[in-house]
Amino acid sequence: MSTFAGTVEHYRKYRPGIPQEVADILAAAVPDRHPRRLLDIGTGTGLVVEALLTRFDDIIAIDNDADMLASAETAMRPMVPEGTRMVLQRFSAEEFTPPQDWRADLVTICRAFHWLDQAAVLQRLESQVAEDGAVAIFGDNSFWVASSPWKTAVRSVIQDFLGEQRRAGAGVFNHHNRPYSEIMEESAFNQVEEFRVPVQRVWSTESILGYLYSTSFAAPHLFGDRLADFEATVTRTLTEFSSDDTFDEENEFLIRIGRRSQA
């Protein structure tokens, strides 16, 4: 079973998209030319491609989840500008090989690098990225990284139902604490720039639950026959933090852009 089994409907509807400022930074990271090629790894329902759809005219987006790709296809195909080529393919990052003579100007990996064999993927990208191209690894903080009292309370409810350890589908989430920039510096893309983009959001009980159901740590199937009880507990818990069902969040996107050293 996929780590994200049963989450796709919630993922497309409730996962926050990519802010304009983030898209601007990504687009400015590589030369403006034609064709301008984008490889989006771990595309999910296509949120990164959607944000960059008018900035690149030759796009390949990959994911190993067929349901996610089907959702991306349905949502984005009508948006594709005339003259732009968009191909969605079911591959893992560790297995993907682009067409002959196809090299990306920009590779994007959003909210997904922690799932990958990081060193192996960066090594594969050496032959898949143009000499003056770049690799961008970026994301914002999930609700598991509790940064406000209401998030802390929601995480506690999840832990009461599913255990203290962060779930990852049927297993538990294990992740090193090395900064991604350090990992990138050990690859061919060792000239790394970092950008931070603050984000303010307002959530409701519905969107919080929808977001949780889009994650690997609170996917609906994990709760079994206790799902309704979980929803009721989260709803009751959140009323302690708002009288009008609005919950403010301060988050940020951390963007790391790696390029090759220029001789």
C-alpha positions in Angstrom: 0.0 0.0 0.0 1.2 3.5 -0.8 2.3 5.7 2.1 -0.4 8.2 0.9 -3.1 5.6 0.2 -6.5 7.2 0.5 -5.3 10.8 0.7 -5.5 12.0 -2.8 -8.9 13.7 -2.6 -7.9 15.6 0.5 -4.4 16.3 -0.9 -5.7 18.2 -4.0 -8.3 20.1 -2.0 -6.6 21.0 1.2 -2.9 21.0 0.7 -1.7 24.7 0.5 -0.4 25.6 -2.9 2.9 27.2 -3.8 3.0 31.0 -3.1 3.7 33.4 -5.9 6.9 34.6 -4.3 8.2 31.0 -4.1 7.4 30.5 -7.8 9.2 33.8 -8.6 12.4 32.6 -6.8 12.3 29.2 -8.6 11.7 30.7 -12.0 14.5 33.2 -11.5 17.0 30.5 -10.6 17.7 29.3 -14.2 18.2 30.9 -17.6 15.1 32.1 -19.5 15.2 30.3 -22.9 13.3 28.1 -25.2 12.6 25.3 -24.6 12.7 25.8 -20.9 12.6 22.5 -19.1 11.2 21.6 -15.7 11.5 18.2 -13.9 9.2 18.0 -10.9 10.0 15.0 -8.7 7.3 13.7 -6.3 4.7 15.9 -8.0 1.8 14.5 -6.1 -1.3 16.3 -7.4 0.8 18.8 -9.3 0.9 21.9 -7.1 4.5 22.9 -8.1 3.8 22.4 -11.8 0.6 24.4 -11.5 2.6 27.3 -10.0 5.2 27.2 -12.7 3.0 26.2 -15.7 3.5 29.6 -17.4 7.2 29.8 -16.6 8.4 26.6 -18.4 7.3 25.1 -21.7 8.6 21.6 -21.5 7.6 19.9 -18.3 8.0 16.3 -17.0 6.4 15.5 -13.6 6.9 12.2 -11.9 5.4 10.4 -8.9 5.1 6.8 -7.9 1.5 7.1 -6.9 -1.0 6.5 -9.8 -3.9 8.1 -8.0 -1.9 11.3 -7.4 -0.9 11.5 -11.0 -4.5 10.9 -12.2 -5.6 13.8 -10.0 -2.8 16.0 -11.3 -3.8 15.2 -14.9 -7.5 16.0 -14.3 -6.7 19.3 -12.6 -3.9 20.6 -14.8 -4.5 19.4 -18.3 -7.1 22.2 -19.0 -4.6 24.8 -17.7 -1.7 23.9 -20.0 -0.9 26.8 -22.2 -0.8 26.4 -26.0 2.8 25.4 -27.0 3.6 23.9 -23.6 4.4 20.2 -23.3 3.5 18.6 -20.0 4.1 14.9 -19.4 3.1 13.1 -16.2 4.9 9.8 -15.6 4.7 7.1 -12.9 8.3 6.7 -11.7 10.2 6.9 -8.5 13.0 9.4 -8.4 15.5 6.6 -8.1 14.3 4.9 -11.3 13.5 7.8 -13.6 15.5 8.4 -16.7 14.5 11.3 -19.0 14.3 11.0 -22.8 17.5 11.0 -24.7 19.0 14.5 -25.0 16.4 15.9 -22.6 18.1 17.8 -19.7 16.2 19.8 -17.1 16.9 23.5 -16.6 15.3 23.2 -13.2 14.5 20.3 -11.0 12.0 20.8 -8.2 11.5 18.6 -5.2 8.9 20.0 -2.9 7.8 18.4 0.4 9.3 15.1 -0.8 13.1 15.0 -0.4 12.7 13.2 3.0 11.1 10.3 1.2 14.0 9.8 -1.2 17.4 8.1 -1.3 18.8 11.5 -1.2 22.4 11.0 -2.2 21.4 8.5 -5.0 18.9 10.9 -6.5 21.3 13.8 -6.5 23.8 11.6 -8.2 21.3 10.5 -10.9 20.5 14.2 -11.5 24.0 14.9 -12.5 23.3 13.6 -16.0 19.7 14.9 -16.1 20.3 18.6 -15.4 21.7 21.1 -17.9 25.2 22.4 -17.1 23.8 25.8 -16.1 20.7 24.3 -14.5 19.7 24.0 -10.9 18.1 21.7 -8.3 15.6 23.3 -5.9 14.6 21.4 -2.7 12.0 23.2 -0.7 8.9 23.0 1.5 7.1 24.5 4.4 6.5 23.0 7.9 3.9 20.3 8.3 1.4 20.4 11.2 3.5 17.8 13.0 6.1 20.6 13.5 3.8 22.3 16.0 4.5 26.1 16.0 1.3 27.3 17.8 -0.8 26.1 20.7 -3.7 24.9 18.5 -1.3 22.8 16.4 0.3 21.4 19.5 -3.2 20.4 20.7 -4.1 18.8 17.4 -0.8 16.8 17.3 -1.6 15.5 20.8 -4.9 14.2 19.6 -3.2 12.4 16.8 -0.7 10.9 19.2 -3.5 9.8 21.5 -5.1 7.9 18.7 -2.1 6.6 16.8 0.8 6.6 19.2 3.6 9.0 20.1 5.7 8.3 17.1 4.9 10.1 13.8 3.3 7.6 11.4 4.3 7.1 7.8 1.5 5.0 6.4 1.8 1.5 7.9 5.2 2.3 9.4 6.8 5.1 11.4 8.6 8.2 10.1 12.4 8.0 10.5 14.4 11.0 9.3 17.9 12.3 9.9 18.5 15.8 11.2 21.1 16.8 8.6 20.3 20.1 6.8 19.5 19.5 3.2 22.0 22.2 2.2 24.7 20.0 3.7 23.6 17.0 1.7 23.5 19.0 -1.5 27.0 20.3 -0.8 28.2 16.7 -1.0 26.7 16.4 -4.5 27.5 17.9 -7.9 25.0 20.7 -7.0 27.3 22.0 -4.2 26.8 25.8 -4.7 23.8 26.2 -2.5 21.7 29.3 -1.9 18.9 29.5 0.7 15.8 31.6 0.6 13.0 31.9 3.2 9.5 33.1 2.3 7.2 33.7 5.2 3.6 32.5 4.8 0.5 33.5 6.8 -2.6 31.3 6.5 -6.0 31.1 8.1 -7.5 27.6 8.7 -10.9 26.3 9.7 -11.8 23.0 11.4 -12.8 21.6 8.0 -9.5 22.6 6.3 -7.4 21.4 9.2 -9.0 17.9 9.1 -8.8 17.9 5.3 -5.1 18.7 5.5 -4.5 16.0 8.2 -6.2 13.5 5.9 -3.8 14.4 3.1 -0.8 13.4 5.2 1.0 10.1 5.8 0.8 10.6 9.5 -3.0 11.1 9.8 -4.4 9.4 6.6 -8.0 8.3 7.2 -7.3 4.6 6.9 -4.9 4.8 9.9 -7.9 5.4 12.3 -10.0 2.4 11.2 -13.4 2.5 12.9 -12.3 5.3 15.2 -12.2 8.0 12.4 -15.5 9.6 13.5 -14.3 9.7 17.1 -11.0 11.3 15.9 -12.9 14.0 14.0 -15.1 14.7 17.0 -12.1 15.0 19.3 -10.2 17.3 17.0 -13.3 19.5 16.5 -13.9 19.7 20.3 -10.3 20.4 21.0 -10.1 23.3 18.4 -13.1 25.1 20.0 -10.8 25.8 22.9 -8.7 28.0 20.7 -11.2 29.9 18.6 -14.8 31.2 19.0 -15.3 31.7 15.3 -13.6 28.7 13.8 -10.6 30.6 12.5 -7.0 29.5 13.3 -4.0 31.6 12.3 -0.8 30.0 11.1 2.6 31.5 10.6 4.8 29.3 8.4 7.6 29.7 5.9 9.0 28.0 2.8 12.7 27.2 3.0 14.1 27.0 -0.5 17.5 25.5 -1.2 18.8 26.0 -4.7 21.9 24.0 -5.8 24.1 24.6 -8.8 27.3 23.1 -10.1 30.6 24.9 -9.4 31.7 26.9 -12.4 35.3 26.3 -13.3 
